[in-house]
Amino acid sequence: MSIILKNAEQLELMRYSGQLLAKVFAMLDDYVQAGVSTMDINNKVESFICNELASRPASKGQYDYPYVLNCSINEVVCHGMPKATQRLKNGDIVNLDITLEKNGYVADSSKMYMIGKVTPLAKLLVDTTYQAMWAGIKCVKPGATLGDVGHAIQRVAESAGYSVVRDYCGHGIGEQMHEGPQVLHYGEPGTGVTLEPGMTFTIEPMINQGGYRTKTKKDGWTVVTRDGKLSAQWEHTVAVTESGVEVLTLRQEEVA
């Protein structure tokens, strides 16, 4: 897939999509709790995106996926499918991965939710994964490489005793949900694609408590850790600017 540099007008459209997507997570913050089914969350998000934000949930129909988000709980690494029979329970950690398209441009972001009282080890994994994502984001600037980004993420994760999933990665984004380049969450400094202003892509590390190997369940979507240990993920859509990086999906609680 080719890398498509965005001009100022296109970046403004992407910025607006990202701001709308941040509103979806703000809406969910008080809703995601023990007892709520993952299908209830899916339906609430679809209604909010379509009716309140006059936008399109970009995941629905992409690669024939039938829902508007992924709900990945505990040992699920990514692509967890919502179910009416699956209710969140005290102690769960869950990643909600949501996309939104407005005016022809897509934003993609995910957030971890800790349900009720989680174990200290689960909280540490969630917090470290968040730190790893931001370590990668802070490397983004013109002249840096994607290897710099991946290495920063890998260093934070592995220093804490965790592993970085190899099978899935971030991606370019714009008019299409998936554009070039692929954004690995591990790597060597100074290697890979050199970053230029106008590049837009996701940084979305999946960090495992145990080994990095994964397997896909029989539904063809849900990816879990091979060893059954916990996994966490955070994601933002970012743009390379003339001076550094802009996080297009920044949420209100993250504003300094």
Secondary structure by P-SEA (a helix, b strand, c coil): cbbbbbcaaaaaaaaaaaaaaaaaaaaacccccccccaaaaaaaaaaaacccccccccccccccccccbbbbccccccbbbbbccccccccbbbbbbbbbbcccbbbbbbbbbbcccccaaaaaaaaaaaaaaaaaaaaccccccaaaaaaaaaaaaaaacbbbbccbbbbbbcccccccbbbbccccccccccccccbbbbbbbbbbcccccccccccccbbbbcccbbbbbbbbbbbbcccccccccccccccc
